Amino acid sequence: MRGSLPPMHFPRFMRRFNRVVTNPIMGTFAWLVPPLAVVHHVGRRSGRSYRSPVLAFPTAKGFVIPMTYGRDVDWARNLVAAKGGDVQQLGRRCAVRNPRIVGTDAAYRYLPPVVRDALRVADFPGYVLLDRTPEREKRGRRES
């Protein structure tokens, strides 16, 4: 039965509403309240800097982020195009790289056990896996 149902994600009108109303409000505190976080990314066409509040779960190597609005969200497409960005959570900001969009099965082992089953039932259309950038790479990036 699972294969016959379309993946769950929030409707398009909610995406627009959240971009204009909810995201600016959440952006003021999301970086402090886990599992919320803020993804800092650069527009792939505009070159502008953006901040997008998301759910983000830390992993041993980085983060896993559910794609609650579908696979075509700008923040994920921007991260993939730029090959990285930053994630800010619990007041700490860290550089991330190697963004890849994966399905539920690939993301499942990276999710905290307490939310795995709930997120599997939610059947989001994808997840973004990100690796933390090693400290020495971050230092090199700042010096250039």
N, C-alpha and C positions, 0 to 999 in steps of 0.2 A: 504493500500500500504506500509506503514511504516514497517510492520512486514515482508514483502517479500524481503526487501533490506538488504544486509549485513551491519553491523555497519561500519562506516567510521573510518579508521585509516591510518596512513602513511605507505607506502610500506616498506618492510624489508630492501631494499638497502639503503633507507634514514636513517633507524635506525642505520645501520653500519656507514654510512658517518657521521651522527651527533655524534655518540659516539667518532669517531676518530678526526673529524675536528671541528664541530660546538660546541659541548659541552665544550671542553677545553677553547675555546674563550668565550663562554657565561658564563662559570663559573667564569670568572674574574669580571663580572659586574651584573650577574643575581640576586645576593643577595641584590642589591641596587635599582633595577628597577621593581616595581610591574607592572603587576601581575606575573612577573618572580620571582623565588625563587630558592634556592638550597636545595635539600634534602641530608642530611648526613646520610649514612646507612652503615651497616657492612655486608660484603659478607656472605651469609649463609653457604657456603662451605669453602671459603678461609679465612674468618675472617679478611680480609683486609677492611680498611676504604675507602669508596667511596663518591663522591660528584656528584650529578646529577641535572642539571638545569631543571626546570619544570615550568609550569604555576600553581600557587597556589592562591586560594582565601580564605582569612580569614573568619572564621565563628565565632559565639558567643562562641563556645567551642574549636575551633581549626582551621583546614584547610580542604578544599576540593580541590583535584587535579585531573584534567582530565587525563585519560590514553590515550594519543594521539597516542601511538604506539601499543595499544592492551593490553590485560589483562595479558600477560606473560612477562612484562618488569621486568628486574632484580631489579630495585630500589624498586618496589612495593612488589615483592616476598621477598626481603631482609627485608623490614619493617615488613611484616607479620610474617616472621620467627623469627625476633628478638623482636616482639611485640612493636616496636617503633623505634625511631631515633631522628633526629633533623631537623627542617626546619629553614632556614635562609632567612629572607625577610626584606627589608628596613633597612639593617644593623644590625638587631637584630636576634639572634639565640635562638630558644626555643625548648625544649624537647617535643616530641610528643609520644603518646602511643595509644593503641587500634586501630591499622590500620584495616580497613575493606574495601573490594572491593564491590562496589554497582553499580547498573544500573543507568541510567539517571533519572528515576522517583524518586528514593530514594535520589539522589543528588540534584535534581532540587530546592528544597526549601532552600538549603544551598548556592546556587549560587547567586551572586549579581544580582539584577533585570536587570541591564543594559546588562548583557551577557547571561542571561538565555535562551532566544529564539535562539540566535546565536549558543550556545552550543547544544541546543536540535536539531537544524537543522544539525549541524555537526555530530550528532549521534555517538559520540565516544563509544567504546565498554564497558567502565566502568569508574568509578571514585574511588579515594581512599579518605575515610573520616578519619581524624586524630583528636584526642583530645589532647589539650595542657596538659602537665604534671603539676599538681599543684606545686607551689613553694616549699612547705614543702617536697614533694617527691623528687624534684630535689636536695635539700640540702642533704637529706638522701643518695641519690645516690652518691653524690660527697664525702661524708664522708666515705663510705665503701670502 
